[in-house]
Amino acid sequence: MKASSLMQLFLEVAAKATEIATVIRKEKTLLDLLIEEKPDVKKNHQYFQDFKTLADVLIQETVHHFVSQKIPSLADSIYGEESNTFTNTKGDTITIEICHKQEETKALLKSILDGNDEAASLLSEAIHSSPEIQVASERLDVDIDTTDCGVWIDPIDATGQYIKGEIGVEDDNGITEDGLQCVAILIGMFQKSSGRPVLGVVVQPFAQWNHKTNSWTSNTVWGICHKELQETSFQASAINTDKQPMIVMSKSESEHVQSALSSKYKVVSASGAGYKILTTVLGLTNAYVLSHESIYRWDCCALHAVLLALGGGILSYRHAVQAASQAPGPLSRADLESLQLSYVKAAGAIASRRCSLPNSAESLPGIIAYKSADDAISILNLLKVKDVK
C-alpha cells in the first residue's frame, strides 16, 4: 500500500479520535458518566489512581474498526492500552464495538450511557464522521507491506490530565507542565520483521486555548521513516545553541539521574509520556529521559517514527546505559542504531490485540528519546560517568 494512502487513513482516524475526545470533554456531566477506575491488577503502579474513560475505549476501537475495514490484513495486529470492555454506572459490563452503521453504534452507546440519547448521538456522530484529509502523494510515493506491519495505539495519553480538564500554563520555554495541553492521541505503525517503527500520527486535541472564543485548537504531527523515505509534517527547527540545553523528565524521576544530567542540561518536568517525547520532537527540549519501568510500547511507537524521520530516535534506557558503561569510548551513531526500541515483544508474537495495562514484564526498561545523536551520546556519557542504573 502506498505510504500516502496509509498516512491519509491514519490521519482520518486520528481526526475521528480528536472529535471523540473533544465531544466528551465539552460536558462535565458526560465526562463524569464515562470514567471507570481500573482494577488494581491493571493499574500503572507509578500512580495512586489510574482511570480509563470511555473516550479511551471508543478511540481505540474506532481506530481498529476503520483501519481494519480498509486494511483487513492489519485487523489482528492492532494493539492498544485498553481492553474493549467498559462498566457503566449500573454495574453492567459491556463489550465496546464500533458498528457498520451510525444508528447501530448509537444504540450500543445508549445502553452504556444509561439511556442518554443526546450523548449517544454526539458520540456516534463523531465516530462515523467523514473528515476531509488531503496528503501530498508525491512526497510519499513508496510502497509499505502492510502484511508485515502492526499498530500500537495510546488512545488518550495523560488520562489524568484529561479527566481534570484544567488549562495548563505555558512556561518561558513553551512547555506546559500540567493540563489538557499534555493530552495526546498516539497511533504508530511498526514493521513486525524488524520491530522498527514505520509511521506515526500524534494529535494534541487541546494544544492551544483561545480565551476569546473559549475553544481549543488541536495540533497534529506525523512522520514516516521507511527505507529511504524520511518525511514529517513540519520543518524541523534548528536547536538554539544560545539557550542552555534541556531534558524533560517525569516528576518521579530518580534524584541520581537528575543529578547526573543537571551538570550539562537544565532539567524540567511535564505530564504525559507522549507529551514529553513531543517536546523533543518539536525542539522544545533536547531529550526525554526515563530511567524506570513505567512506559509502554503504545507510548512510544508513533513518536519514535517521527523522531527517526528527523534523524533522532528512542533508545532502551537500561540497554543503552549498559552499552555505554562497557564501551571503551563514547558510543557511535551505529551503536545508537542497534539500541533503538523494538515494538515486537521479546517473547515473539503478541497474543492478543487488546492488551489493557500489562504486567511489569511487558513494560519498557526506560527510554532516552532524542532528536540529535550528539545529545544521546552526551547523555549516555553523563550517565556512564555517574554509573546511574
C-alpha positions as CSV (number, residue, x, y, z in Angstrom):
1,M,0.0,0.0,0.0
2,K,1.3,3.5,-0.8
3,A,2.6,5.4,2.1
4,S,0.4,8.4,1.1
5,S,-2.8,6.2,1.3
6,L,-1.7,4.8,4.7
7,M,-1.0,8.3,6.1
8,Q,-4.3,9.6,4.8
9,L,-6.1,6.7,6.5
10,F,-4.3,7.2,9.8
11,L,-4.9,11.0,9.7
12,E,-8.6,10.3,9.1
13,V,-9.0,8.0,12.1
14,A,-6.9,10.4,14.2
15,A,-9.3,13.2,13.3
16,K,-12.3,11.0,14.4
17,A,-10.4,10.3,17.7
18,T,-9.9,14.0,18.3
19,E,-13.6,14.7,17.8
20,I,-14.5,11.9,20.3
21,A,-12.1,13.3,22.9
22,T,-13.4,16.8,22.3
23,V,-17.1,15.9,22.5
24,I,-16.6,14.1,25.8
25,R,-14.5,16.9,27.3
26,K,-17.1,19.6,26.5
27,E,-19.7,18.4,29.0
28,K,-18.6,17.7,32.6
29,T,-21.7,15.6,33.3
30,L,-20.9,13.5,30.2
31,L,-17.3,13.1,31.3
32,D,-18.4,12.0,34.8
33,L,-20.6,9.3,33.3
34,L,-17.7,7.9,31.3
35,I,-15.0,7.4,33.9
36,E,-14.1,4.0,35.3
37,E,-11.3,3.2,37.7
38,K,-9.1,0.4,36.5
39,P,-9.0,-2.6,38.8
40,D,-5.8,-2.8,40.8
41,V,-4.3,-5.7,38.7
42,K,-4.3,-3.4,35.7
43,K,-3.1,-0.2,37.3
44,N,0.1,1.5,36.3
45,H,1.7,1.4,39.7
46,Q,3.6,4.6,39.2
47,Y,0.2,6.3,40.0
48,F,-2.0,6.0,43.0
49,Q,-5.1,6.1,40.9
50,D,-5.3,5.1,37.2
51,F,-8.5,5.7,35.3
52,K,-9.7,4.6,31.9
53,T,-12.5,6.5,30.2
54,L,-15.0,5.5,27.6
55,A,-13.1,8.0,25.4
56,D,-10.0,5.7,25.6
57,V,-12.0,2.6,24.7
58,L,-14.0,4.4,21.9
59,I,-11.0,5.9,20.3
60,Q,-9.1,2.6,20.4
61,E,-12.0,0.7,18.9
62,T,-12.7,3.4,16.3
63,V,-9.1,3.2,15.1
64,H,-9.3,-0.6,15.0
65,H,-12.6,-0.7,13.2
66,F,-11.9,1.8,10.4
67,V,-8.2,0.7,9.8
68,S,-9.4,-2.9,9.7
69,Q,-12.1,-2.0,7.2
70,K,-9.5,-0.5,4.8
71,I,-6.7,-3.0,5.5
72,P,-8.1,-6.4,6.6
73,S,-4.6,-7.8,7.0
74,L,-4.0,-5.5,10.0
75,A,-7.1,-6.5,11.9
76,D,-5.4,-8.9,14.2
77,S,-2.3,-6.8,14.6
78,I,-3.7,-3.6,16.2
79,Y,-2.7,-3.4,19.8
80,G,-3.7,-0.8,22.4
81,E,-3.6,0.1,26.0
82,E,-7.2,-0.6,26.9
83,S,-9.4,-3.7,26.9
84,N,-12.6,-3.2,25.0
85,T,-14.9,-3.7,27.9
86,F,-16.5,-0.9,30.0
87,T,-18.7,-0.9,33.1
88,N,-21.5,1.6,33.3
89,T,-22.9,3.3,36.3
90,K,-25.4,0.5,36.8
91,G,-22.5,-2.0,37.1
92,D,-23.2,-3.6,33.7
93,T,-20.1,-4.7,31.9
94,I,-20.4,-4.2,28.1
95,T,-18.1,-5.0,25.2
96,I,-17.5,-2.0,23.1
97,E,-17.6,-2.5,19.3
98,I,-18.0,0.0,16.5
99,C,-20.8,-1.0,14.2
100,H,-21.0,-0.5,10.5
101,K,-24.0,1.9,10.7
102,Q,-24.2,5.0,12.9
103,E,-27.6,4.1,14.3
104,E,-26.3,0.7,15.4
105,T,-23.3,2.4,17.2
106,K,-25.7,4.9,18.8
107,A,-27.9,2.1,20.1
108,L,-24.9,0.3,21.7
109,L,-23.6,3.6,23.3
110,K,-27.1,4.4,24.6
111,S,-27.1,1.2,26.6
112,I,-23.7,2.1,28.1
113,L,-24.8,5.7,28.9
114,D,-27.9,4.7,30.9
115,G,-30.2,5.7,28.0
116,N,-28.7,9.1,27.4
117,D,-29.9,9.6,23.8
118,E,-28.2,13.0,23.3
119,A,-24.8,11.8,24.5
120,A,-25.0,8.6,22.4
121,S,-25.9,10.8,19.3
122,L,-23.0,13.1,19.8
123,L,-20.5,10.2,20.2
124,S,-21.8,8.1,17.3
125,E,-21.7,11.2,15.0
126,A,-18.1,11.7,16.0
127,I,-17.2,8.1,15.4
128,H,-18.9,8.0,11.9
129,S,-17.8,11.5,10.8
130,S,-16.0,11.9,7.5
131,P,-13.1,14.2,8.0
132,E,-11.6,15.7,4.8
133,I,-7.9,15.0,4.8
134,Q,-5.5,15.5,1.9
135,V,-2.0,14.2,1.8
136,A,0.5,15.2,-0.8
137,S,1.0,11.9,-2.5
138,E,4.1,12.8,-4.4
139,R,6.1,13.2,-1.2
140,L,5.0,9.7,0.0
141,D,5.2,7.7,-3.2
142,V,6.6,4.4,-1.7
143,D,5.0,1.1,-1.0
144,I,4.8,-0.3,2.5
145,D,4.0,-4.0,3.0
146,T,1.1,-3.9,5.5
147,T,1.1,-7.7,5.9
148,D,4.4,-7.2,7.8
149,C,3.0,-4.4,10.0
150,G,1.3,-3.9,13.3
151,V,-0.2,-0.9,15.1
152,W,0.2,0.4,18.6
153,I,-2.4,2.9,19.9
154,D,-2.5,5.0,23.1
155,P,-6.0,6.5,22.7
156,I,-5.7,9.1,25.5
157,D,-2.2,9.6,26.8
158,A,-2.2,11.6,30.1
159,T,-5.7,10.4,31.0
160,G,-5.4,12.0,34.5
161,Q,-4.9,15.4,32.9
162,Y,-7.8,14.7,30.5
163,I,-10.1,14.0,33.4
164,K,-9.0,17.0,35.5
165,G,-9.7,19.2,32.4
166,E,-7.5,22.1,33.6
167,I,-5.9,24.7,31.2
168,G,-2.2,24.5,31.7
169,V,0.2,27.4,31.8
170,E,3.0,27.6,29.3
171,D,6.4,28.4,30.7
172,D,9.1,30.6,29.1
173,N,10.4,27.6,27.2
174,G,7.0,26.8,25.6
175,I,6.4,23.8,27.8
176,T,3.3,23.1,29.8
177,E,3.9,21.1,33.0
178,D,0.3,20.0,33.6
179,G,-3.0,20.5,31.9
180,L,-5.0,19.5,28.9
181,Q,-2.2,20.5,26.6
182,C,-0.3,17.4,27.8
183,V,-3.0,15.1,26.5
184,A,-2.1,13.2,23.3
185,I,-3.6,10.6,20.9
186,L,-0.8,8.3,19.6
187,I,-1.2,6.0,16.6
188,G,2.0,4.2,15.4
189,M,2.7,1.6,12.9
190,F,5.7,-0.8,13.1
191,Q,7.3,-3.5,11.0
192,K,6.9,-6.9,12.5
193,S,10.0,-8.5,10.9
194,S,12.4,-5.7,12.2
195,G,10.4,-4.4,15.2
196,R,11.1,-0.8,13.9
197,P,8.5,2.0,13.8
198,V,7.5,3.0,10.3
199,L,4.7,5.6,10.6
200,G,3.3,7.8,13.4
201,V,0.4,10.2,13.9
202,V,0.3,12.3,17.1
203,V,-2.5,14.6,18.0
204,Q,-2.8,17.1,20.8
205,P,-6.6,17.6,20.9
206,F,-6.1,20.6,23.3
207,A,-3.0,22.2,22.1
208,Q,-4.0,25.9,22.4
209,W,-6.8,27.5,24.3
210,N,-8.4,30.6,22.8
211,H,-9.7,32.8,25.6
212,K,-11.7,34.9,23.2
213,T,-13.7,32.0,21.7
214,N,-13.4,29.7,24.7
215,S,-12.4,26.9,22.5
216,W,-9.4,24.6,21.8
217,T,-7.3,24.3,18.7
218,S,-5.7,20.9,18.1
219,N,-2.2,20.1,16.8
220,T,-1.3,17.2,14.6
221,V,2.2,15.9,13.9
222,W,3.1,13.0,11.6
223,G,6.2,11.2,10.4
224,I,7.2,8.3,8.2
225,C,10.6,6.6,8.3
226,H,10.7,3.6,5.8
227,K,13.8,2.7,3.8
228,E,15.0,5.9,2.0
229,L,11.8,7.8,2.9
230,Q,12.0,10.2,5.8
231,E,9.2,12.7,5.9
232,T,7.4,14.7,8.6
233,S,4.5,17.1,8.6
234,F,6.7,20.1,9.7
235,Q,10.1,21.6,9.1
236,A,12.4,20.6,11.9
237,S,13.7,23.7,13.8
238,A,17.4,24.2,14.5
239,I,18.5,23.7,18.1
240,N,19.0,27.1,19.8
241,T,22.6,27.0,20.9
242,D,22.2,30.2,22.9
243,K,19.9,28.5,25.4
244,Q,21.0,26.0,28.0
245,P,20.1,22.5,26.7
246,M,17.1,21.0,28.4
247,I,16.0,17.5,29.3
248,V,12.4,16.8,30.3
249,M,11.7,14.1,32.9
250,S,8.9,12.7,35.0
251,K,8.3,14.3,38.4
252,S,9.0,10.9,39.9
253,E,12.4,10.5,38.2
254,S,15.4,9.3,40.3
255,E,17.4,12.1,42.0
256,H,20.6,10.3,41.0
257,V,19.6,10.5,37.3
258,Q,18.6,14.2,37.6
259,S,21.9,15.0,39.4
260,A,23.9,13.2,36.7
261,L,22.3,15.1,33.9
262,S,22.0,18.5,35.5
263,S,25.7,19.2,35.2
264,K,25.1,19.9,31.5
265,Y,21.3,20.1,31.0
266,K,18.5,22.1,32.6
267,V,16.0,19.5,33.9
268,V,12.3,20.3,33.6
269,S,9.2,18.1,34.2
270,A,5.9,17.6,32.5
271,S,2.9,15.3,32.5
272,G,2.2,12.6,29.9
273,A,4.8,10.3,28.3
274,G,3.6,11.3,24.8
275,Y,3.8,15.0,25.5
276,K,7.3,14.7,27.0
277,I,8.5,12.9,23.8
278,L,6.6,15.5,21.7
279,T,8.6,18.4,23.4
280,T,11.7,16.7,22.0
281,V,10.2,16.3,18.5
282,L,9.2,19.9,18.4
283,G,12.6,21.1,19.6
284,L,11.4,22.5,23.0
285,T,13.7,20.1,24.8
286,N,16.9,18.2,23.7
287,A,15.7,14.9,25.1
288,Y,13.3,13.0,27.4
289,V,15.0,10.6,29.8
290,L,13.1,8.0,31.9
291,S,15.1,5.5,33.9
292,H,12.4,3.3,35.3
293,E,9.8,0.8,34.0
294,S,6.6,2.9,33.7
295,I,6.4,3.3,29.9
296,Y,5.0,1.0,27.2
297,R,5.2,0.5,23.5
298,W,2.0,2.3,22.9
299,D,3.5,5.4,24.5
300,C,6.5,5.5,22.1
301,C,5.7,3.9,18.7
302,A,4.1,6.9,16.9
303,L,6.6,9.5,18.2
304,H,9.5,7.1,17.6
305,A,8.7,7.1,13.8
306,V,8.6,10.9,13.8
307,L,12.0,11.1,15.6
308,L,13.6,8.7,13.2
309,A,12.4,10.7,10.3
310,L,14.1,13.8,11.9
311,G,17.4,11.9,12.4
312,G,16.8,11.1,16.1
313,G,15.4,8.0,17.9
314,I,14.4,6.4,21.1
315,L,16.8,4.2,23.0
316,S,16.1,1.5,25.6
317,Y,17.5,3.2,28.7
318,R,18.8,0.1,30.5
319,H,20.5,-1.4,27.5
320,A,21.9,1.9,26.3
321,V,23.5,2.7,29.7
322,Q,24.9,-0.8,30.0
323,A,26.4,-0.5,26.5
324,A,27.9,2.9,27.3
325,S,29.4,1.6,30.6
326,Q,31.0,-1.3,28.9
327,A,32.3,0.5,25.8
328,P,36.0,1.7,25.8
329,G,34.9,5.1,24.5
330,P,31.8,7.1,23.6
331,L,29.1,5.2,21.7
332,S,28.9,5.8,18.0
333,R,25.8,6.6,15.8
334,A,25.9,3.0,14.7
335,D,25.7,1.9,18.3
336,L,22.7,4.1,18.8
337,E,21.0,2.4,15.8
338,S,21.4,-1.0,17.4
339,L,19.9,0.2,20.7
340,Q,16.6,1.5,19.3
341,L,13.4,0.3,20.9
342,S,11.7,-2.7,19.3
343,Y,7.9,-2.9,19.0
344,V,7.7,-6.6,18.9
345,K,7.8,-8.2,22.4
346,A,11.0,-10.1,23.3
347,A,9.0,-13.3,23.6
348,G,7.8,-13.0,20.0
349,A,4.3,-12.6,18.6
350,I,1.8,-10.7,20.6
351,A,-1.0,-13.0,21.6
352,S,-3.9,-10.5,22.0
353,R,-4.5,-7.3,20.2
354,R,-6.2,-5.9,23.3
355,C,-3.5,-5.7,26.0
356,S,-5.0,-3.5,28.6
357,L,-2.4,-2.5,31.2
358,P,0.1,-5.3,31.1
359,N,2.2,-6.5,34.0
360,S,5.7,-5.1,34.6
361,A,7.4,-7.7,32.4
362,E,5.8,-6.0,29.4
363,S,6.8,-2.5,30.3
364,L,9.9,-1.0,28.7
365,P,13.2,-0.6,30.7
366,G,13.1,3.2,30.5
367,I,13.8,5.3,27.4
368,I,16.0,8.1,26.1
369,A,14.2,10.0,23.3
370,Y,16.3,12.4,21.3
371,K,16.5,14.4,18.1
372,S,20.2,14.8,17.9
373,A,22.6,11.8,18.1
374,D,25.1,14.1,19.7
375,D,22.7,14.7,22.6
376,A,22.1,11.0,23.0
377,I,25.8,10.3,23.2
378,S,26.4,13.2,25.6
379,I,23.6,12.0,27.9
380,L,24.9,8.4,27.9
381,N,28.4,9.7,28.8
382,L,27.0,11.5,31.8
383,L,25.0,8.5,32.9
384,K,28.0,6.3,32.5
385,V,30.3,8.5,34.5
386,K,27.8,8.6,37.3
387,D,27.1,4.9,36.9
388,V,23.4,5.6,37.0
389,K,21.4,2.4,36.5
